[in-house]
Amino acid sequence: VSVVAVSLKKKELGAKGWDLRVLAPLLADGRLAVFGDAARYVTAGRQRLSSVVEVDGAVRVRVAGADETVTLVGWADARGIVAVERRGGAAAAPVEHRVPVGEGGRWELTVELAAEPGWSTIDLRIDPT
């Protein structure tokens, strides 16, 4: 099992302080991780991310929700990733997003989920450029 620490900074907690950590598998040959929807306590719960699988060198994420904006966050060992979004599945017209990777490997992708069908499929790949 490989582990990536996005932040290695020491965090001081008060007497009743707490800290929340999110663990995610390294996919795409250990170069990409999907943490999920940062606005949710359970960032990668099945009601938001109904699946996260590797398909043909990409990480395919199915994001569930209706009439809302969702910001996915993750980590990548790259300068950028390419995200191809399909609202409603393979027959839908693809929309390509170029996603920059920031300090510490953190990336964010914001998607708009329509009321119908209530989900989008997103293929994430390391940007070769």
Backbone as ProteinMPNN parsed JSONL, in Angstrom:
{"seq_chain_A": "VSVVAVSLKKKELGAKGWDLRVLAPLLADGRLAVFGDAARYVTAGRQRLSSVVEVDGAVRVRVAGADETVTLVGWADARGIVAVERRGGAAAAPVEHRVPVGEGGRWELTVELAAEPGWSTIDLRIDPT", "coords_chain_A": {"N_chain_A": [[0.847, -1.169, 0.0], [0.645, 2.144, -0.92], [1.244, 5.411, 0.33], [0.333, 8.786, 0.246], [1.114, 11.918, 1.398], [-0.53, 14.842, 1.392], [-0.231, 17.152, 2.815], [2.314, 17.886, 4.955], [2.596, 19.46, 7.092], [2.916, 20.435, 10.467], [0.252, 20.304, 12.736], [-1.299, 22.129, 15.152], [-3.444, 21.34, 17.782], [-6.12, 22.285, 19.878], [-7.166, 21.718, 23.344], [-9.607, 20.334, 23.104], [-9.539, 19.831, 20.471], [-9.689, 18.584, 17.068], [-8.942, 16.645, 14.117], [-9.45, 15.952, 10.707], [-8.813, 13.393, 8.466], [-8.467, 12.209, 5.141], [-8.381, 9.236, 3.406], [-7.303, 7.765, 0.394], [-7.205, 5.534, -2.403], [-4.245, 5.081, -4.414], [-4.256, 5.518, -7.813], [-3.99, 4.921, -11.391], [-1.303, 4.006, -11.978], [-0.178, 4.833, -9.553], [-0.164, 7.586, -9.661], [-2.36, 9.233, -9.327], [-5.044, 10.306, -7.288], [-8.358, 10.301, -6.015], [-10.133, 12.258, -3.901], [-12.717, 13.099, -3.49], [-15.844, 14.823, -2.921], [-15.286, 17.763, -1.51], [-17.002, 19.3, -0.017], [-18.556, 17.659, 1.446], [-18.935, 15.707, 4.428], [-18.478, 12.952, 4.39], [-16.506, 12.385, 2.033], [-16.246, 10.726, -0.236], [-18.569, 9.222, -0.378], [-21.054, 6.817, -1.394], [-23.429, 7.998, -2.246], [-22.598, 10.29, -3.457], [-20.209, 9.765, -4.997], [-20.678, 7.321, -7.003], [-19.142, 5.388, -8.193], [-15.657, 4.626, -8.531], [-13.256, 3.785, -10.636], [-10.566, 2.132, -12.422], [-10.053, 2.451, -15.856], [-8.806, 1.557, -18.878], [-6.317, 2.972, -18.465], [-7.239, 5.339, -17.428], [-8.894, 7.096, -14.744], [-12.063, 6.509, -13.858], [-14.805, 8.254, -12.767], [-17.957, 8.278, -11.349], [-20.236, 10.668, -10.769], [-22.797, 11.529, -8.656], [-25.86, 13.353, -8.379], [-28.263, 16.006, -8.502], [-29.152, 18.878, -10.262], [-27.105, 20.576, -9.168], [-23.936, 21.976, -8.131], [-20.792, 20.495, -8.027], [-17.687, 20.133, -6.487], [-14.931, 18.355, -7.098], [-12.071, 17.009, -5.511], [-8.591, 16.145, -5.421], [-5.44, 14.396, -5.683], [-2.448, 14.55, -7.601], [0.429, 13.299, -9.247], [1.682, 15.161, -11.138], [1.742, 17.903, -13.528], [-0.651, 18.623, -14.49], [-4.036, 17.488, -15.158], [-6.25, 15.81, -17.425], [-9.642, 15.985, -17.823], [-12.435, 14.297, -18.912], [-15.699, 14.823, -19.319], [-18.89, 13.304, -19.262], [-22.185, 13.794, -19.419], [-24.584, 11.793, -18.329], [-23.638, 9.445, -19.468], [-21.939, 7.229, -21.879], [-22.997, 7.852, -24.405], [-23.432, 10.541, -24.383], [-22.379, 13.864, -25.331], [-18.954, 14.534, -25.105], [-17.23, 16.658, -22.756], [-14.323, 18.422, -22.428], [-12.024, 19.112, -19.857], [-9.256, 20.973, -18.778], [-7.248, 20.527, -16.115], [-5.448, 22.179, -13.748], [-2.712, 21.244, -11.627], [-1.962, 21.971, -8.375], [0.113, 23.286, -5.709], [1.732, 20.825, -3.809], [0.462, 18.823, -5.162], [-2.302, 18.978, -5.287], [-5.522, 19.037, -6.789], [-8.511, 20.468, -8.276], [-11.782, 20.057, -9.529], [-14.618, 21.409, -10.867], [-17.921, 20.548, -11.445], [-21.056, 20.803, -13.133], [-24.063, 19.433, -12.301], [-26.83, 18.22, -13.95], [-30.457, 18.201, -13.616], [-31.608, 16.068, -14.941], [-29.74, 13.558, -16.332], [-29.082, 13.298, -13.662], [-26.528, 12.554, -12.978], [-23.011, 12.345, -13.774], [-20.327, 11.086, -15.755], [-16.888, 10.998, -15.371], [-13.79, 10.902, -16.85], [-10.528, 10.739, -15.799], [-7.254, 11.637, -16.599], [-3.68, 11.649, -16.534], [-2.155, 14.569, -17.662], [-0.292, 14.573, -20.554], [1.301, 16.63, -21.463]], "CA_chain_A": [[0.0, 0.0, 0.0], [1.38, 3.4, -0.968], [0.58, 6.512, 1.015], [0.784, 10.113, -0.146], [0.688, 12.955, 2.327], [-0.656, 16.097, 0.674], [0.309, 18.185, 3.692], [3.124, 17.343, 6.037], [2.739, 20.517, 8.085], [2.473, 20.115, 11.817], [-0.994, 20.979, 13.063], [-1.543, 22.243, 16.589], [-4.846, 21.205, 18.147], [-6.419, 22.675, 21.25], [-7.504, 20.652, 24.287], [-10.707, 19.542, 22.558], [-9.396, 19.929, 19.023], [-9.693, 17.355, 16.287], [-8.48, 16.795, 12.746], [-10.057, 14.963, 9.824], [-7.933, 12.955, 7.371], [-9.152, 11.413, 4.119], [-7.505, 8.284, 2.737], [-7.804, 7.369, -0.928], [-6.235, 4.677, -3.099], [-3.489, 5.635, -5.532], [-4.664, 4.887, -9.06], [-3.216, 5.352, -12.574], [0.105, 3.701, -11.689], [0.267, 5.563, -8.38], [0.005, 9.009, -9.975], [-3.61, 9.981, -9.203], [-5.983, 9.906, -6.237], [-9.59, 11.086, -5.965], [-10.608, 12.354, -2.52], [-14.171, 13.226, -3.544], [-16.511, 16.12, -2.795], [-14.762, 18.364, -0.274], [-18.088, 19.934, 0.733], [-19.233, 16.61, 2.209], [-18.174, 15.078, 5.508], [-18.048, 11.69, 3.778], [-16.15, 12.957, 0.734], [-16.391, 9.769, -1.331], [-19.709, 8.343, -0.117], [-21.731, 6.289, -2.59], [-24.485, 8.891, -2.712], [-21.958, 11.318, -4.281], [-19.369, 9.061, -5.971], [-21.241, 5.974, -7.046], [-18.055, 4.468, -8.523], [-14.333, 5.125, -8.899], [-12.582, 2.598, -11.167], [-9.583, 2.347, -13.478], [-10.487, 1.952, -17.159], [-7.903, 1.913, -19.974], [-5.344, 3.968, -18.067], [-7.901, 6.504, -16.845], [-9.691, 6.872, -13.542], [-13.447, 6.87, -14.188], [-15.572, 8.618, -11.582], [-19.366, 8.572, -11.615], [-20.659, 11.639, -9.771], [-24.256, 11.57, -8.57], [-26.46, 14.568, -7.845], [-29.196, 16.609, -9.456], [-29.307, 20.332, -10.174], [-26.167, 21.122, -8.198], [-22.531, 22.11, -8.483], [-19.952, 19.642, -7.196], [-16.253, 20.32, -6.671], [-14.133, 17.187, -6.748], [-10.674, 17.3, -5.196], [-7.735, 14.975, -5.422], [-3.994, 14.556, -5.725], [-1.809, 13.975, -8.785], [1.864, 13.449, -9.426], [1.755, 15.717, -12.491], [1.463, 19.341, -13.574], [-2.053, 18.804, -14.847], [-4.797, 16.319, -15.579], [-7.298, 16.042, -18.4], [-10.895, 15.37, -17.378], [-13.456, 14.246, -19.953], [-16.996, 14.654, -18.648], [-20.047, 12.902, -20.068], [-23.402, 13.859, -18.614], [-25.543, 10.772, -18.709], [-23.055, 8.214, -19.978], [-21.067, 7.193, -23.048], [-23.642, 8.433, -25.582], [-23.464, 11.999, -24.232], [-21.254, 14.597, -25.918], [-17.916, 14.758, -24.088], [-16.726, 17.999, -22.478], [-12.974, 18.257, -21.897], [-11.537, 20.112, -18.906], [-7.832, 20.924, -18.416], [-7.242, 20.801, -14.677], [-4.085, 22.368, -13.233], [-2.366, 20.645, -10.341], [-1.306, 22.994, -7.578], [1.149, 22.954, -4.734], [1.505, 19.582, -3.08], [-0.249, 17.865, -6.004], [-3.765, 19.114, -5.13], [-6.308, 19.526, -7.921], [-9.952, 20.65, -8.089], [-12.596, 20.072, -10.746], [-16.007, 21.737, -10.573], [-18.853, 20.092, -12.473], [-22.469, 21.142, -12.958], [-24.898, 18.249, -12.506], [-28.182, 18.575, -14.369], [-31.535, 17.452, -12.955], [-31.71, 14.819, -15.695], [-30.099, 12.31, -15.682], [-28.731, 13.288, -12.243], [-25.177, 12.038, -12.773], [-22.026, 12.513, -14.849], [-19.157, 10.229, -15.714], [-15.698, 11.784, -15.65], [-12.542, 10.141, -17.021], [-9.377, 11.548, -15.423], [-5.959, 11.123, -17.077], [-2.538, 12.537, -16.361], [-1.898, 15.35, -18.879], [1.063, 14.229, -21.023], [2.081, 17.819, -21.873]], "C_chain_A": [[0.89, 1.228, 0.0], [0.568, 4.485, -0.297], [1.19, 7.817, 0.529], [0.257, 11.092, 0.874], [0.655, 14.269, 1.569], [-0.098, 17.236, 1.514], [1.067, 17.523, 4.825], [3.33, 18.373, 7.137], [2.191, 20.055, 9.427], [1.236, 20.937, 12.131], [-1.19, 20.954, 14.56], [-3.041, 22.181, 16.848], [-5.021, 21.61, 19.602], [-6.796, 21.47, 22.088], [-8.623, 19.751, 23.772], [-10.694, 19.574, 21.032], [-9.428, 18.565, 18.349], [-9.255, 17.675, 14.875], [-9.1, 15.67, 11.928], [-9.093, 14.656, 8.688], [-8.752, 12.091, 6.42], [-8.116, 10.527, 3.45], [-8.135, 7.876, 1.421], [-6.755, 6.492, -1.594], [-5.505, 5.453, -4.192], [-3.827, 4.823, -6.776], [-3.76, 5.392, -10.183], [-1.712, 5.209, -12.311], [0.663, 4.533, -10.544], [0.402, 7.06, -8.578], [-1.235, 9.848, -9.74], [-4.46, 9.407, -8.073], [-7.18, 10.844, -6.285], [-10.074, 11.072, -4.52], [-12.12, 12.497, -2.47], [-14.644, 14.658, -3.443], [-16.119, 16.73, -1.448], [-15.84, 19.038, 0.559], [-18.841, 18.931, 1.607], [-18.33, 16.062, 3.306], [-17.633, 13.728, 5.039], [-17.763, 12.018, 2.319], [-16.384, 12.024, -0.448], [-17.519, 8.779, -1.067], [-20.429, 7.951, -1.396], [-22.862, 7.178, -3.103], [-23.914, 10.048, -3.531], [-21.103, 10.687, -5.37], [-19.836, 7.612, -6.024], [-20.216, 4.94, -7.509], [-16.787, 5.251, -8.853], [-13.543, 3.893, -9.324], [-11.534, 3.018, -12.195], [-10.077, 1.685, -14.755], [-9.515, 2.458, -18.218], [-6.94, 3.049, -19.621], [-5.928, 5.242, -17.484], [-8.567, 6.102, -15.538], [-11.084, 7.397, -13.862], [-14.23, 7.061, -12.897], [-17.007, 8.897, -12.025], [-19.876, 9.418, -10.45], [-22.175, 11.745, -9.801], [-24.719, 12.863, -7.916], [-27.352, 15.176, -8.906], [-29.315, 18.098, -9.193], [-28.379, 20.944, -9.135], [-24.762, 21.193, -8.775], [-21.708, 21.299, -7.503], [-18.487, 19.941, -7.521], [-15.534, 19.087, -6.163], [-12.711, 17.641, -6.47], [-9.886, 16.008, -5.189], [-6.28, 15.369, -5.432], [-3.487, 13.939, -7.016], [-0.322, 14.257, -8.766], [2.079, 13.907, -10.863], [1.536, 17.216, -12.404], [0.006, 19.615, -13.915], [-2.711, 17.481, -15.163], [-5.829, 16.76, -16.609], [-8.524, 15.278, -17.917], [-11.896, 15.441, -18.524], [-14.767, 13.88, -19.281], [-18.068, 14.278, -19.661], [-21.265, 12.9, -19.159], [-24.38, 12.814, -19.123], [-24.951, 9.561, -19.388], [-22.313, 8.365, -21.285], [-21.675, 7.856, -24.278], [-23.667, 9.959, -25.539], [-22.227, 12.63, -24.875], [-20.21, 14.878, -24.841], [-17.539, 16.239, -23.979], [-15.366, 17.819, -21.819], [-12.602, 19.429, -21.008], [-10.035, 19.905, -18.722], [-7.746, 21.389, -16.975], [-5.799, 20.979, -14.206], [-3.913, 21.689, -11.879], [-1.53, 21.661, -9.579], [-0.239, 22.458, -6.66], [0.779, 21.685, -3.973], [0.733, 18.546, -3.875], [-1.76, 17.968, -5.962], [-4.409, 19.651, -6.402], [-7.772, 19.631, -7.539], [-10.63, 20.682, -9.446], [-14.035, 20.331, -10.34], [-16.877, 21.317, -11.744], [-20.279, 20.499, -12.099], [-23.284, 19.89, -13.266], [-26.321, 18.694, -12.826], [-29.204, 17.725, -13.617], [-31.731, 16.098, -13.636], [-30.422, 14.618, -16.456], [-29.739, 12.258, -14.203], [-27.377, 12.675, -11.948], [-24.314, 12.353, -13.983], [-20.912, 11.503, -14.648], [-17.96, 11.076, -16.136], [-14.497, 10.853, -15.73], [-11.383, 11.091, -16.753], [-8.106, 10.872, -15.908], [-4.879, 12.147, -16.755], [-2.294, 13.246, -17.694], [-0.47, 15.087, -19.329], [1.908, 15.446, -21.389], [2.769, 18.477, -20.709]], "O_chain_A": [[1.793, 1.342, 0.829], [-0.662, 4.475, -0.354], [2.409, 7.94, 0.414], [-0.935, 11.089, 1.18], [1.7, 14.764, 1.144], [0.454, 18.191, 0.968], [0.521, 16.7, 5.56], [4.159, 18.171, 8.025], [1.161, 19.387, 9.512], [1.179, 22.128, 11.827], [-1.242, 19.887, 15.171], [-3.817, 22.888, 16.206], [-4.178, 21.315, 20.449], [-6.753, 20.335, 21.613], [-8.59, 18.538, 23.981], [-11.722, 19.366, 20.388], [-9.22, 17.532, 18.986], [-9.202, 18.84, 14.481], [-9.252, 14.553, 12.423], [-8.609, 15.571, 8.021], [-9.624, 11.335, 6.848], [-7.088, 11.014, 2.98], [-9.345, 7.667, 1.335], [-5.557, 6.678, -1.38], [-6.063, 6.358, -4.813], [-3.701, 3.599, -6.788], [-2.863, 6.201, -9.944], [-0.957, 6.176, -12.412], [1.838, 4.9, -10.556], [1.017, 7.74, -7.756], [-1.19, 11.064, -9.93], [-4.58, 8.192, -7.92], [-7.036, 12.035, -6.561], [-10.387, 10.015, -3.974], [-12.747, 12.061, -1.504], [-13.938, 15.59, -3.827], [-16.558, 16.276, -0.391], [-15.614, 19.323, 1.735], [-19.676, 19.325, 2.421], [-17.114, 15.966, 3.136], [-16.467, 13.405, 5.268], [-18.651, 11.942, 1.47], [-16.69, 12.486, -1.547], [-17.438, 7.623, -1.482], [-20.404, 8.695, -2.377], [-23.211, 7.11, -4.281], [-24.665, 10.726, -4.233], [-21.249, 11.029, -6.544], [-19.443, 6.787, -5.199], [-20.387, 3.748, -7.255], [-16.833, 6.366, -9.374], [-13.196, 3.055, -8.492], [-11.601, 4.109, -12.762], [-10.469, 0.518, -14.752], [-9.412, 3.665, -18.434], [-6.774, 3.985, -20.403], [-5.182, 6.136, -17.085], [-8.775, 4.919, -15.266], [-11.264, 8.59, -14.108], [-14.31, 6.167, -12.054], [-17.239, 9.659, -12.963], [-19.942, 8.961, -9.309], [-22.767, 12.019, -10.846], [-24.062, 13.397, -7.022], [-27.198, 14.882, -10.092], [-29.547, 18.531, -8.064], [-28.817, 21.746, -8.31], [-24.449, 20.551, -9.777], [-21.898, 21.4, -6.291], [-18.099, 19.995, -8.688], [-15.523, 18.803, -4.965], [-12.206, 18.556, -7.122], [-10.432, 14.924, -4.982], [-5.931, 16.529, -5.217], [-4.02, 12.931, -7.48], [0.123, 15.316, -8.325], [2.586, 13.158, -11.698], [1.189, 17.742, -11.346], [-0.508, 20.705, -13.661], [-2.039, 16.478, -15.405], [-6.226, 17.924, -16.658], [-8.456, 14.081, -17.639], [-12.173, 16.521, -19.047], [-14.929, 12.782, -18.749], [-18.15, 14.84, -20.753], [-21.358, 12.091, -18.236], [-24.933, 12.941, -20.216], [-25.705, 8.706, -19.852], [-22.079, 9.479, -21.754], [-20.939, 8.376, -25.117], [-23.901, 10.599, -26.564], [-21.167, 12.009, -24.95], [-20.543, 15.404, -23.779], [-17.531, 16.97, -24.969], [-15.249, 17.155, -20.789], [-12.832, 20.588, -21.354], [-9.589, 18.774, -18.528], [-8.127, 22.514, -16.653], [-5.011, 20.034, -14.259], [-4.856, 21.581, -11.095], [-0.516, 22.148, -10.079], [0.243, 21.336, -6.811], [-0.364, 21.512, -3.55], [0.379, 17.496, -3.338], [-2.445, 17.127, -6.545], [-3.91, 20.596, -7.013], [-8.229, 18.976, -6.603], [-10.11, 21.266, -10.397], [-14.613, 19.571, -9.563], [-16.612, 21.679, -12.89], [-20.653, 20.534, -10.926], [-23.201, 19.348, -14.368], [-26.935, 19.446, -12.07], [-28.875, 16.679, -13.058], [-31.992, 15.098, -12.968], [-30.047, 15.519, -17.206], [-30.056, 11.272, -13.537], [-27.093, 12.313, -10.806], [-24.821, 12.597, -15.078], [-20.596, 11.116, -13.524], [-18.016, 11.786, -17.141], [-14.219, 10.104, -14.794], [-11.266, 12.13, -17.403], [-7.895, 9.683, -15.665], [-5.134, 13.35, -16.71], [-2.232, 12.597, -18.739], [0.47, 15.345, -18.578], [3.112, 15.312, -21.604], [3.458, 19.481, -20.887]]}, "name": "protein", "num_of_chains": 1, "seq": "VSVVAVSLKKKELGAKGWDLRVLAPLLADGRLAVFGDAARYVTAGRQRLSSVVEVDGAVRVRVAGADETVTLVGWADARGIVAVERRGGAAAAPVEHRVPVGEGGRWELTVELAAEPGWSTIDLRIDPT"}
